Amino acid sequence: METQVKRIVCPNCGHHMHVVLDPSNGDQDYYEDCSNCCNNIHLNLHINELQRKLELNVSTDNEQVY
């Protein structure tokens, strides 16, 4: 699979931004800072080998449960 650029929405402020997804390291779990609000964005990349797709979950760790 090749490196891909995907447009995501920051779960903190709603700002649209682009992230580079590099599947060469397998499944990945990492953080990037939003270029607008500077808050952490949790990115979880899963490589679906069967369907040859990259699956990206975008979330924030600031979500509170009451």
All heavy atoms as TSV, in Angstrom:
chain	resi	resn	atom	element	x	y	z
A	1	MET	N	N	0.842	-1.191	0.000
A	1	MET	CA	C	0.000	0.000	0.000
A	1	MET	C	C	0.880	1.244	0.000
A	1	MET	O	O	1.957	1.244	0.560
A	1	MET	CB	C	-0.895	0.024	1.230
A	1	MET	CG	C	-2.073	-0.860	1.132
A	1	MET	SD	S	-3.163	-0.528	2.520
A	1	MET	CE	C	-4.246	-1.876	2.291
A	2	GLU	N	N	0.349	2.289	-0.574
A	2	GLU	CA	C	1.088	3.533	-0.698
A	2	GLU	C	C	0.696	4.522	0.397
A	2	GLU	O	O	-0.378	4.437	0.973
A	2	GLU	CB	C	0.798	4.169	-2.053
A	2	GLU	CG	C	1.225	3.335	-3.233
A	2	GLU	CD	C	0.847	3.986	-4.554
A	2	GLU	OE1	O	0.346	5.128	-4.553
A	2	GLU	OE2	O	1.057	3.342	-5.583
A	3	THR	N	N	1.571	5.497	0.627
A	3	THR	CA	C	1.278	6.595	1.529
A	3	THR	C	C	0.107	7.390	0.959
A	3	THR	O	O	0.023	7.608	-0.246
A	3	THR	CB	C	2.512	7.503	1.676
A	3	THR	OG1	O	3.586	6.729	2.198
A	3	THR	CG2	C	2.234	8.662	2.593
A	4	GLN	N	N	-0.813	7.803	1.849
A	4	GLN	CA	C	-1.996	8.546	1.425
A	4	GLN	C	C	-2.142	9.812	2.256
A	4	GLN	O	O	-1.727	9.855	3.408
A	4	GLN	CB	C	-3.258	7.704	1.593
A	4	GLN	CG	C	-3.298	6.467	0.756
A	4	GLN	CD	C	-4.584	5.675	0.984
A	4	GLN	OE1	O	-5.553	6.160	1.530
A	4	GLN	NE2	N	-4.569	4.431	0.562
A	5	VAL	N	N	-2.731	10.834	1.662
A	5	VAL	CA	C	-3.072	12.058	2.373
A	5	VAL	C	C	-4.590	12.084	2.528
A	5	VAL	O	O	-5.318	11.928	1.552
A	5	VAL	CB	C	-2.592	13.308	1.605
A	5	VAL	CG1	C	-3.027	14.568	2.319
A	5	VAL	CG2	C	-1.084	13.280	1.425
A	6	LYS	N	N	-5.054	12.241	3.770
A	6	LYS	CA	C	-6.492	12.252	4.053
A	6	LYS	C	C	-6.881	13.556	4.744
A	6	LYS	O	O	-6.117	14.100	5.543
A	6	LYS	CB	C	-6.882	11.091	4.982
A	6	LYS	CG	C	-6.723	9.738	4.352
A	6	LYS	CD	C	-7.761	9.506	3.293
A	6	LYS	CE	C	-7.620	8.131	2.692
A	6	LYS	NZ	N	-8.534	7.883	1.625
A	7	ARG	N	N	-8.065	14.037	4.429
A	7	ARG	CA	C	-8.608	15.217	5.093
A	7	ARG	C	C	-9.443	14.742	6.270
A	7	ARG	O	O	-10.314	13.881	6.115
A	7	ARG	CB	C	-9.460	16.012	4.136
A	7	ARG	CG	C	-9.902	17.348	4.701
A	7	ARG	CD	C	-10.595	18.132	3.654
A	7	ARG	NE	N	-11.971	18.297	4.097
A	7	ARG	CZ	C	-12.870	18.988	3.454
A	7	ARG	NH1	N	-12.578	19.523	2.301
A	7	ARG	NH2	N	-14.072	19.114	3.935
A	8	ILE	N	N	-9.159	15.285	7.456
A	8	ILE	CA	C	-9.900	14.932	8.659
A	8	ILE	C	C	-10.485	16.199	9.277
A	8	ILE	O	O	-10.112	17.311	8.908
A	8	ILE	CB	C	-9.023	14.191	9.692
A	8	ILE	CG1	C	-7.904	15.096	10.209
A	8	ILE	CG2	C	-8.467	12.900	9.114
A	8	ILE	CD1	C	-7.180	14.561	11.416
A	9	VAL	N	N	-11.369	16.016	10.235
A	9	VAL	CA	C	-11.954	17.118	10.989
A	9	VAL	C	C	-11.486	16.986	12.430
A	9	VAL	O	O	-11.600	15.921	13.037
A	9	VAL	CB	C	-13.498	17.069	10.920
A	9	VAL	CG1	C	-14.113	18.150	11.781
A	9	VAL	CG2	C	-13.961	17.193	9.484
A	10	CYS	N	N	-10.945	18.065	12.973
A	10	CYS	CA	C	-10.493	18.051	14.369
A	10	CYS	C	C	-11.695	17.819	15.276
A	10	CYS	O	O	-12.687	18.552	15.190
A	10	CYS	CB	C	-9.816	19.374	14.717
A	10	CYS	SG	S	-9.378	19.512	16.469
A	11	PRO	N	N	-11.632	16.811	16.155
A	11	PRO	CA	C	-12.761	16.543	17.055
A	11	PRO	C	C	-12.887	17.582	18.163
A	11	PRO	O	O	-13.887	17.616	18.862
A	11	PRO	CB	C	-12.434	15.159	17.632
A	11	PRO	CG	C	-10.967	15.035	17.507
A	11	PRO	CD	C	-10.567	15.829	16.296
A	12	ASN	N	N	-11.880	18.440	18.306
A	12	ASN	CA	C	-11.911	19.476	19.337
A	12	ASN	C	C	-12.573	20.766	18.855
A	12	ASN	O	O	-13.393	21.343	19.549
A	12	ASN	CB	C	-10.489	19.801	19.811
A	12	ASN	CG	C	-9.799	18.604	20.417
A	12	ASN	OD1	O	-10.228	18.093	21.432
A	12	ASN	ND2	N	-8.742	18.142	19.784
A	13	CYS	N	N	-12.209	21.215	17.637
A	13	CYS	CA	C	-12.693	22.518	17.172
A	13	CYS	C	C	-13.414	22.468	15.827
A	13	CYS	O	O	-13.966	23.469	15.391
A	13	CYS	CB	C	-11.531	23.505	17.089
A	13	CYS	SG	S	-10.337	23.163	15.768
A	14	GLY	N	N	-13.378	21.325	15.126
A	14	GLY	CA	C	-14.069	21.211	13.848
A	14	GLY	C	C	-13.272	21.682	12.646
A	14	GLY	O	O	-13.777	21.691	11.531
A	15	HIS	N	N	-12.032	22.079	12.854
A	15	HIS	CA	C	-11.174	22.556	11.763
A	15	HIS	C	C	-10.794	21.399	10.839
A	15	HIS	O	O	-10.471	20.314	11.306
A	15	HIS	CB	C	-9.910	23.195	12.360
A	15	HIS	CG	C	-8.933	23.709	11.363
A	15	HIS	ND1	N	-9.153	24.848	10.641
A	15	HIS	CD2	C	-7.727	23.226	10.978
A	15	HIS	CE1	C	-8.115	25.058	9.840
A	15	HIS	NE2	N	-7.239	24.083	10.027
A	16	HIS	N	N	-10.837	21.632	9.538
A	16	HIS	CA	C	-10.430	20.621	8.566
A	16	HIS	C	C	-8.921	20.700	8.361
A	16	HIS	O	O	-8.365	21.787	8.249
A	16	HIS	CB	C	-11.137	20.844	7.223
A	16	HIS	CG	C	-12.597	20.573	7.292
A	16	HIS	ND1	N	-13.169	19.460	6.724
A	16	HIS	CD2	C	-13.611	21.254	7.878
A	16	HIS	CE1	C	-14.467	19.478	6.951
A	16	HIS	NE2	N	-14.760	20.561	7.647
A	17	MET	N	N	-8.273	19.547	8.318
A	17	MET	CA	C	-6.824	19.508	8.100
A	17	MET	C	C	-6.458	18.229	7.376
A	17	MET	O	O	-7.260	17.304	7.269
A	17	MET	CB	C	-6.072	19.625	9.426
A	17	MET	CG	C	-6.412	18.549	10.442
A	17	MET	SD	S	-5.642	18.803	12.041
A	17	MET	CE	C	-4.040	18.117	11.757
A	18	HIS	N	N	-5.255	18.178	6.853
A	18	HIS	CA	C	-4.768	17.006	6.127
A	18	HIS	C	C	-3.717	16.282	6.971
A	18	HIS	O	O	-2.891	16.922	7.625
A	18	HIS	CB	C	-4.151	17.422	4.793
A	18	HIS	CG	C	-5.173	17.897	3.811
A	18	HIS	ND1	N	-5.543	19.217	3.708
A	18	HIS	CD2	C	-5.919	17.229	2.908
A	18	HIS	CE1	C	-6.465	19.345	2.772
A	18	HIS	NE2	N	-6.719	18.147	2.266
A	19	VAL	N	N	-3.777	14.961	6.949
A	19	VAL	CA	C	-2.776	14.129	7.615
A	19	VAL	C	C	-2.220	13.145	6.590
A	19	VAL	O	O	-2.918	12.730	5.672
A	19	VAL	CB	C	-3.347	13.365	8.836
A	19	VAL	CG1	C	-3.734	14.311	9.944
A	19	VAL	CG2	C	-4.509	12.483	8.457
A	20	VAL	N	N	-0.956	12.804	6.764
A	20	VAL	CA	C	-0.294	11.839	5.890
A	20	VAL	C	C	-0.333	10.481	6.580
A	20	VAL	O	O	0.104	10.350	7.724
A	20	VAL	CB	C	1.162	12.269	5.604
A	20	VAL	CG1	C	1.862	11.230	4.758
A	20	VAL	CG2	C	1.197	13.632	4.934
A	21	LEU	N	N	-0.866	9.489	5.892
A	21	LEU	CA	C	-0.960	8.129	6.434
A	21	LEU	C	C	0.069	7.253	5.734
A	21	LEU	O	O	0.024	7.082	4.521
A	21	LEU	CB	C	-2.364	7.569	6.207
A	21	LEU	CG	C	-3.514	8.403	6.753
A	21	LEU	CD1	C	-4.842	7.768	6.397
A	21	LEU	CD2	C	-3.381	8.591	8.246
A	22	ASP	N	N	1.002	6.732	6.509
A	22	ASP	CA	C	2.064	5.889	5.974
A	22	ASP	C	C	1.886	4.472	6.498
A	22	ASP	O	O	2.210	4.180	7.650
A	22	ASP	CB	C	3.425	6.443	6.382
A	22	ASP	CG	C	4.579	5.637	5.817
A	22	ASP	OD1	O	4.333	4.692	5.034
A	22	ASP	OD2	O	5.732	5.950	6.151
A	23	PRO	N	N	1.365	3.568	5.683
A	23	PRO	CA	C	1.081	2.207	6.140
A	23	PRO	C	C	2.318	1.307	6.227
A	23	PRO	O	O	2.201	0.150	6.619
A	23	PRO	CB	C	0.105	1.689	5.091
A	23	PRO	CG	C	0.478	2.421	3.854
A	23	PRO	CD	C	0.926	3.781	4.307
A	24	SER	N	N	3.496	1.808	5.907
A	24	SER	CA	C	4.692	0.963	5.878
A	24	SER	C	C	5.078	0.430	7.257
A	24	SER	O	O	5.781	-0.569	7.356
A	24	SER	CB	C	5.874	1.722	5.268
A	24	SER	OG	O	6.223	2.826	6.074
A	25	ASN	N	N	4.583	1.045	8.342
A	25	ASN	CA	C	4.897	0.594	9.697
A	25	ASN	C	C	3.783	-0.245	10.306
A	25	ASN	O	O	3.774	-0.473	11.509
A	25	ASN	CB	C	5.187	1.789	10.600
A	25	ASN	CG	C	6.478	2.467	10.237
A	25	ASN	OD1	O	7.424	1.825	9.784
A	25	ASN	ND2	N	6.525	3.776	10.417
A	26	GLY	N	N	2.812	-0.664	9.502
A	26	GLY	CA	C	1.712	-1.469	10.023
A	26	GLY	C	C	0.702	-0.630	10.774
A	26	GLY	O	O	0.631	0.594	10.604
A	27	ASP	N	N	-0.105	-1.271	11.623
A	27	ASP	CA	C	-1.101	-0.551	12.423
A	27	ASP	C	C	-0.389	0.449	13.324
A	27	ASP	O	O	0.691	0.159	13.856
A	27	ASP	CB	C	-1.908	-1.526	13.274
A	27	ASP	CG	C	-2.865	-2.374	12.446
A	27	ASP	OD1	O	-3.011	-2.126	11.230
A	27	ASP	OD2	O	-3.468	-3.292	13.027
A	28	GLN	N	N	-1.006	1.622	13.498
A	28	GLN	CA	C	-0.374	2.687	14.277
A	28	GLN	C	C	-1.386	3.361	15.184
A	28	GLN	O	O	-2.564	3.460	14.854
A	28	GLN	CB	C	0.239	3.725	13.334
A	28	GLN	CG	C	1.275	3.155	12.403
A	28	GLN	CD	C	1.659	4.121	11.308
A	28	GLN	OE1	O	1.701	5.326	11.523
A	28	GLN	NE2	N	1.935	3.595	10.130
A	29	ASP	N	N	-0.916	3.843	16.307
A	29	ASP	CA	C	-1.715	4.578	17.274
A	29	ASP	C	C	-0.868	5.772	17.699
A	29	ASP	O	O	0.170	5.594	18.346
A	29	ASP	CB	C	-2.033	3.671	18.467
A	29	ASP	CG	C	-3.046	4.268	19.402
A	29	ASP	OD1	O	-4.081	4.767	18.921
A	29	ASP	OD2	O	-2.800	4.253	20.618
A	30	TYR	N	N	-1.270	6.989	17.307
A	30	TYR	CA	C	-0.427	8.148	17.589
A	30	TYR	C	C	-1.270	9.413	17.718
A	30	TYR	O	O	-2.474	9.401	17.525
A	30	TYR	CB	C	0.644	8.317	16.514
A	30	TYR	CG	C	0.120	8.566	15.109
A	30	TYR	CD1	C	0.071	9.840	14.590
A	30	TYR	CD2	C	-0.303	7.510	14.301
A	30	TYR	CE1	C	-0.404	10.065	13.313
A	30	TYR	CE2	C	-0.759	7.724	13.029
A	30	TYR	CZ	C	-0.817	9.006	12.531
A	30	TYR	OH	O	-1.283	9.222	11.272
A	31	TYR	N	N	-0.600	10.519	18.086
A	31	TYR	CA	C	-1.249	11.807	18.275
A	31	TYR	C	C	-0.636	12.839	17.345
A	31	TYR	O	O	0.557	12.802	17.070
A	31	TYR	CB	C	-1.070	12.296	19.718
A	31	TYR	CG	C	-1.835	11.469	20.718
A	31	TYR	CD1	C	-1.284	10.320	21.269
A	31	TYR	CD2	C	-3.108	11.838	21.098
A	31	TYR	CE1	C	-1.994	9.559	22.179
A	31	TYR	CE2	C	-3.827	11.090	22.016
A	31	TYR	CZ	C	-3.254	9.944	22.545
A	31	TYR	OH	O	-3.962	9.204	23.442
A	32	GLU	N	N	-1.489	13.757	16.879
A	32	GLU	CA	C	-1.042	14.924	16.138
A	32	GLU	C	C	-1.735	16.125	16.755
A	32	GLU	O	O	-2.832	16.007	17.292
A	32	GLU	CB	C	-1.407	14.827	14.652
A	32	GLU	CG	C	-0.504	13.922	13.884
A	32	GLU	CD	C	-0.455	14.249	12.396
A	32	GLU	OE1	O	-0.843	15.361	11.993
A	32	GLU	OE2	O	-0.019	13.358	11.663
A	33	ASP	N	N	-1.092	17.290	16.661
A	33	ASP	CA	C	-1.702	18.514	17.149
A	33	ASP	C	C	-2.490	19.176	16.037
A	33	ASP	O	O	-2.041	19.219	14.889
A	33	ASP	CB	C	-0.633	19.493	17.659
A	33	ASP	CG	C	0.039	19.021	18.930
A	33	ASP	OD1	O	-0.581	18.246	19.675
A	33	ASP	OD2	O	1.185	19.436	19.178
A	34	CYS	N	N	-3.649	19.701	16.381
A	34	CYS	CA	C	-4.461	20.451	15.420
A	34	CYS	C	C	-3.735	21.756	15.103
A	34	CYS	O	O	-3.259	22.450	16.004
A	34	CYS	CB	C	-5.838	20.740	16.011
A	34	CYS	SG	S	-6.859	21.805	14.962
A	35	SER	N	N	-3.649	22.095	13.825
A	35	SER	CA	C	-2.971	23.327	13.412
A	35	SER	C	C	-3.786	24.569	13.774
A	35	SER	O	O	-3.253	25.677	13.756
A	35	SER	CB	C	-2.695	23.296	11.914
A	35	SER	OG	O	-3.915	23.144	11.199
A	36	ASN	N	N	-5.050	24.393	14.136
A	36	ASN	CA	C	-5.908	25.526	14.470
A	36	ASN	C	C	-5.975	25.755	15.983
A	36	ASN	O	O	-5.681	26.837	16.455
A	36	ASN	CB	C	-7.310	25.309	13.905
A	36	ASN	CG	C	-8.200	26.505	14.080
A	36	ASN	OD1	O	-7.854	27.600	13.657
A	36	ASN	ND2	N	-9.343	26.309	14.712
A	37	CYS	N	N	-6.356	24.730	16.752
A	37	CYS	CA	C	-6.553	24.899	18.202
A	37	CYS	C	C	-5.400	24.351	19.036
A	37	CYS	O	O	-5.391	24.513	20.253
A	37	CYS	CB	C	-7.871	24.260	18.638
A	37	CYS	SG	S	-7.895	22.445	18.575
A	38	CYS	N	N	-4.462	23.656	18.399
A	38	CYS	CA	C	-3.263	23.094	19.051
A	38	CYS	C	C	-3.563	21.976	20.051
A	38	CYS	O	O	-2.686	21.573	20.808
A	38	CYS	CB	C	-2.430	24.177	19.728
A	38	CYS	SG	S	-1.831	25.412	18.564
A	39	ASN	N	N	-4.781	21.456	20.082
A	39	ASN	CA	C	-5.112	20.334	20.954
A	39	ASN	C	C	-4.717	19.020	20.285
A	39	ASN	O	O	-4.629	18.933	19.065
A	39	ASN	CB	C	-6.608	20.314	21.276
A	39	ASN	CG	C	-6.996	21.410	22.239
A	39	ASN	OD1	O	-6.346	21.627	23.248
A	39	ASN	ND2	N	-8.060	22.117	21.917
A	40	ASN	N	N	-4.505	17.996	21.113
A	40	ASN	CA	C	-4.144	16.680	20.602
A	40	ASN	C	C	-5.312	16.023	19.878
A	40	ASN	O	O	-6.457	16.115	20.322
A	40	ASN	CB	C	-3.724	15.750	21.739
A	40	ASN	CG	C	-2.327	16.035	22.215
A	40	ASN	OD1	O	-1.507	16.558	21.480
A	40	ASN	ND2	N	-2.046	15.679	23.450
A	41	ILE	N	N	-4.989	15.350	18.774
A	41	ILE	CA	C	-5.942	14.531	18.047
A	41	ILE	C	C	-5.402	13.114	18.072
A	41	ILE	O	O	-4.252	12.881	17.689
A	41	ILE	CB	C	-6.103	14.998	16.588
A	41	ILE	CG1	C	-6.548	16.452	16.536
A	41	ILE	CG2	C	-7.081	14.102	15.842
A	41	ILE	CD1	C	-6.507	17.043	15.145
A	42	HIS	N	N	-6.203	12.179	18.557
A	42	HIS	CA	C	-5.792	10.779	18.644
A	42	HIS	C	C	-6.129	10.096	17.327
A	42	HIS	O	O	-7.289	10.067	16.913
A	42	HIS	CB	C	-6.511	10.111	19.813
A	42	HIS	CG	C	-6.104	8.698	20.030
A	42	HIS	ND1	N	-6.884	7.825	20.729
A	42	HIS	CD2	C	-5.017	7.993	19.658
A	42	HIS	CE1	C	-6.281	6.651	20.771
A	42	HIS	NE2	N	-5.156	6.729	20.113
A	43	LEU	N	N	-5.121	9.553	16.657
A	43	LEU	CA	C	-5.299	8.873	15.379
A	43	LEU	C	C	-4.951	7.400	15.553
A	43	LEU	O	O	-3.886	7.068	16.086
A	43	LEU	CB	C	-4.407	9.491	14.302
A	43	LEU	CG	C	-4.622	10.978	14.041
A	43	LEU	CD1	C	-3.535	11.518	13.136
A	43	LEU	CD2	C	-5.976	11.216	13.435
A	44	ASN	N	N	-5.855	6.543	15.130
A	44	ASN	CA	C	-5.629	5.105	15.190
A	44	ASN	C	C	-5.771	4.568	13.774
A	44	ASN	O	O	-6.863	4.592	13.210
A	44	ASN	CB	C	-6.633	4.448	16.141
A	44	ASN	CG	C	-6.397	2.973	16.259
A	44	ASN	OD1	O	-6.786	2.216	15.387
A	44	ASN	ND2	N	-5.765	2.564	17.339
A	45	LEU	N	N	-4.656	4.112	13.203
A	45	LEU	CA	C	-4.625	3.632	11.828
A	45	LEU	C	C	-4.571	2.111	11.826
A	45	LEU	O	O	-3.715	1.509	12.472
A	45	LEU	CB	C	-3.397	4.194	11.099
A	45	LEU	CG	C	-3.153	3.706	9.678
A	45	LEU	CD1	C	-4.271	4.169	8.755
A	45	LEU	CD2	C	-1.811	4.209	9.167
A	46	HIS	N	N	-5.513	1.511	11.110
A	46	HIS	CA	C	-5.550	0.054	10.971
A	46	HIS	C	C	-5.470	-0.275	9.487
A	46	HIS	O	O	-6.174	0.325	8.666
A	46	HIS	CB	C	-6.829	-0.529	11.564
A	46	HIS	CG	C	-7.004	-1.989	11.294
A	46	HIS	ND1	N	-6.196	-2.953	11.860
A	46	HIS	CD2	C	-7.868	-2.649	10.495
A	46	HIS	CE1	C	-6.570	-4.150	11.420
A	46	HIS	NE2	N	-7.592	-3.986	10.583
A	47	ILE	N	N	-4.630	-1.217	9.150
A	47	ILE	CA	C	-4.496	-1.643	7.765
A	47	ILE	C	C	-5.327	-2.902	7.569
A	47	ILE	O	O	-5.064	-3.928	8.179
A	47	ILE	CB	C	-3.021	-1.913	7.407
A	47	ILE	CG1	C	-2.221	-0.640	7.615
A	47	ILE	CG2	C	-2.905	-2.410	5.975
A	47	ILE	CD1	C	-0.738	-0.829	7.548
A	48	ASN	N	N	-6.351	-2.800	6.735
A	48	ASN	CA	C	-7.212	-3.929	6.422
A	48	ASN	C	C	-6.625	-4.602	5.181
A	48	ASN	O	O	-6.873	-4.180	4.054
A	48	ASN	CB	C	-8.644	-3.447	6.167
A	48	ASN	CG	C	-9.611	-4.575	5.962
A	48	ASN	OD1	O	-9.245	-5.642	5.475
A	48	ASN	ND2	N	-10.861	-4.337	6.319
A	49	GLU	N	N	-5.818	-5.620	5.403
A	49	GLU	CA	C	-5.124	-6.306	4.309
A	49	GLU	C	C	-6.099	-7.023	3.377
A	49	GLU	O	O	-5.881	-7.081	2.175
A	49	GLU	CB	C	-4.109	-7.310	4.864
A	49	GLU	CG	C	-2.975	-6.686	5.632
A	49	GLU	CD	C	-1.966	-5.993	4.750
A	49	GLU	OE1	O	-1.963	-6.225	3.522
A	49	GLU	OE2	O	-1.178	-5.200	5.282
A	50	LEU	N	N	-7.166	-7.557	3.933
A	50	LEU	CA	C	-8.129	-8.315	3.142
A	50	LEU	C	C	-8.791	-7.440	2.074
A	50	LEU	O	O	-8.905	-7.842	0.917
A	50	LEU	CB	C	-9.195	-8.933	4.056
A	50	LEU	CG	C	-10.208	-9.855	3.398
A	50	LEU	CD1	C	-9.499	-11.058	2.762
A	50	LEU	CD2	C	-11.225	-10.321	4.408
A	51	GLN	N	N	-9.189	-6.220	2.473
A	51	GLN	CA	C	-9.845	-5.308	1.530
A	51	GLN	C	C	-8.873	-4.280	0.948
A	51	GLN	O	O	-9.282	-3.426	0.179
A	51	GLN	CB	C	-11.012	-4.604	2.210
A	51	GLN	CG	C	-12.104	-5.548	2.637
A	51	GLN	CD	C	-13.250	-4.825	3.329
A	51	GLN	OE1	O	-13.174	-3.649	3.649
A	51	GLN	NE2	N	-14.335	-5.541	3.552
A	52	ARG	N	N	-7.604	-4.361	1.367
A	52	ARG	CA	C	-6.561	-3.428	0.919
A	52	ARG	C	C	-6.989	-1.976	1.135
A	52	ARG	O	O	-6.936	-1.144	0.235
A	52	ARG	CB	C	-6.178	-3.680	-0.525
A	52	ARG	CG	C	-5.622	-5.083	-0.735
A	52	ARG	CD	C	-4.774	-5.282	-1.952
A	52	ARG	NE	N	-3.905	-4.226	-2.395
A	52	ARG	CZ	C	-2.673	-3.972	-1.914
A	52	ARG	NH1	N	-2.207	-4.684	-0.922
A	52	ARG	NH2	N	-1.945	-3.013	-2.418
A	53	LYS	N	N	-7.428	-1.681	2.377
A	53	LYS	CA	C	-7.871	-0.341	2.744
A	53	LYS	C	C	-7.186	0.105	4.025
A	53	LYS	O	O	-6.818	-0.717	4.862
A	53	LYS	CB	C	-9.379	-0.309	3.000
A	53	LYS	CG	C	-10.233	-0.453	1.785
A	53	LYS	CD	C	-11.687	-0.299	2.178
A	53	LYS	CE	C	-12.600	-0.368	0.990
A	53	LYS	NZ	N	-14.001	-0.183	1.381
A	54	LEU	N	N	-7.047	1.425	4.160
A	54	LEU	CA	C	-6.598	2.010	5.410
A	54	LEU	C	C	-7.825	2.483	6.162
A	54	LEU	O	O	-8.676	3.179	5.600
A	54	LEU	CB	C	-5.670	3.199	5.153
A	54	LEU	CG	C	-4.359	2.897	4.448
A	54	LEU	CD1	C	-3.576	4.178	4.247
A	54	LEU	CD2	C	-3.542	1.895	5.228
A	55	GLU	N	N	-7.932	2.099	7.427
A	55	GLU	CA	C	-9.051	2.511	8.267
A	55	GLU	C	C	-8.510	3.434	9.341
A	55	GLU	O	O	-7.611	3.062	10.090
A	55	GLU	CB	C	-9.724	1.287	8.884
A	55	GLU	CG	C	-10.293	0.336	7.848
A	55	GLU	CD	C	-10.750	-0.989	8.424
A	55	GLU	OE1	O	-10.594	-1.225	9.641
A	55	GLU	OE2	O	-11.256	-1.809	7.635
A	56	LEU	N	N	-9.039	4.654	9.407
A	56	LEU	CA	C	-8.545	5.665	10.335
A	56	LEU	C	C	-9.645	6.059	11.298
A	56	LEU	O	O	-10.747	6.437	10.884
A	56	LEU	CB	C	-8.061	6.893	9.560
A	56	LEU	CG	C	-7.483	8.021	10.408
A	56	LEU	CD1	C	-6.193	7.561	11.094
A	56	LEU	CD2	C	-7.222	9.250	9.545
A	57	ASN	N	N	-9.351	5.982	12.597
A	57	ASN	CA	C	-10.267	6.434	13.635
A	57	ASN	C	C	-9.679	7.709	14.233
A	57	ASN	O	O	-8.531	7.730	14.670
A	57	ASN	CB	C	-10.432	5.353	14.704
A	57	ASN	CG	C	-11.425	5.758	15.763
A	57	ASN	OD1	O	-12.375	6.480	15.501
A	57	ASN	ND2	N	-11.192	5.303	16.981
A	58	VAL	N	N	-10.467	8.779	14.227
A	58	VAL	CA	C	-10.036	10.075	14.738
A	58	VAL	C	C	-10.852	10.393	15.977
A	58	VAL	O	O	-12.083	10.359	15.945
A	58	VAL	CB	C	-10.256	11.181	13.667
A	58	VAL	CG1	C	-9.829	12.538	14.198
A	58	VAL	CG2	C	-9.519	10.834	12.386
A	59	SER	N	N	-10.167	10.704	17.089
A	59	SER	CA	C	-10.882	11.013	18.330
A	59	SER	C	C	-10.048	11.950	19.186
A	59	SER	O	O	-8.937	12.330	18.835
A	59	SER	CB	C	-11.194	9.722	19.105
A	59	SER	OG	O	-9.999	9.081	19.496
A	60	THR	N	N	-10.615	12.302	20.319
A	60	THR	CA	C	-9.913	13.129	21.289
A	60	THR	C	C	-9.945	12.415	22.635
A	60	THR	O	O	-10.889	11.701	22.941
A	60	THR	CB	C	-10.549	14.528	21.408
A	60	THR	OG1	O	-9.859	15.259	22.417
A	60	THR	CG2	C	-12.012	14.467	21.758
A	61	ASP	N	N	-8.905	12.597	23.409
A	61	ASP	CA	C	-8.880	11.995	24.741
A	61	ASP	C	C	-9.523	12.916	25.771
A	61	ASP	O	O	-9.562	12.607	26.942
A	61	ASP	CB	C	-7.448	11.662	25.143
A	61	ASP	CG	C	-6.912	10.457	24.410
A	61	ASP	OD1	O	-7.713	9.670	23.876
A	61	ASP	OD2	O	-5.690	10.300	24.353
A	62	ASN	N	N	-10.026	14.071	25.320
A	62	ASN	CA	C	-10.645	15.023	26.224
A	62	ASN	C	C	-12.112	14.735	26.472
A	62	ASN	O	O	-12.765	15.461	27.197
A	62	ASN	CB	C	-10.523	16.460	25.663
A	62	ASN	CG	C	-9.081	16.903	25.614
A	62	ASN	OD1	O	-8.240	16.404	26.351
A	62	ASN	ND2	N	-8.790	17.835	24.732
A	63	GLU	N	N	-12.641	13.687	25.839
A	63	GLU	CA	C	-14.052	13.360	26.016
A	63	GLU	C	C	-14.286	12.899	27.448
A	63	GLU	O	O	-13.574	12.050	27.974
A	63	GLU	CB	C	-14.465	12.271	25.034
A	63	GLU	CG	C	-14.368	12.730	23.608
A	63	GLU	CD	C	-14.605	11.597	22.610
A	63	GLU	OE1	O	-14.811	10.454	23.031
A	63	GLU	OE2	O	-14.575	11.892	21.420
A	64	GLN	N	N	-15.272	13.489	28.076
A	64	GLN	CA	C	-15.569	13.157	29.472
A	64	GLN	C	C	-16.841	12.329	29.528
A	64	GLN	O	O	-17.789	12.576	28.802
A	64	GLN	CB	C	-15.745	14.430	30.296
A	64	GLN	CG	C	-14.472	15.246	30.358
A	64	GLN	CD	C	-14.679	16.540	31.129
A	64	GLN	OE1	O	-15.777	16.852	31.537
A	64	GLN	NE2	N	-13.608	17.246	31.347
A	65	VAL	N	N	-16.847	11.350	30.412
A	65	VAL	CA	C	-18.020	10.509	30.621
A	65	VAL	C	C	-18.638	10.884	31.957
A	65	VAL	O	O	-17.969	10.928	32.967
A	65	VAL	CB	C	-17.627	9.011	30.607
A	65	VAL	CG1	C	-18.832	8.150	30.893
A	65	VAL	CG2	C	-16.986	8.657	29.286
A	66	TYR	N	N	-19.928	11.159	31.939
A	66	TYR	CA	C	-20.618	11.534	33.182
A	66	TYR	C	C	-21.522	10.416	33.620
A	66	TYR	O	O	-22.075	9.704	32.863
A	66	TYR	CB	C	-21.446	12.816	32.953
A	66	TYR	CG	C	-20.583	14.015	32.691
A	66	TYR	CD1	C	-20.341	14.441	31.390
A	66	TYR	CD2	C	-20.019	14.711	33.732
A	66	TYR	CE1	C	-19.563	15.556	31.136
A	66	TYR	CE2	C	-19.226	15.824	33.488
A	66	TYR	CZ	C	-19.013	16.241	32.188
A	66	TYR	OH	O	-18.231	17.321	31.945
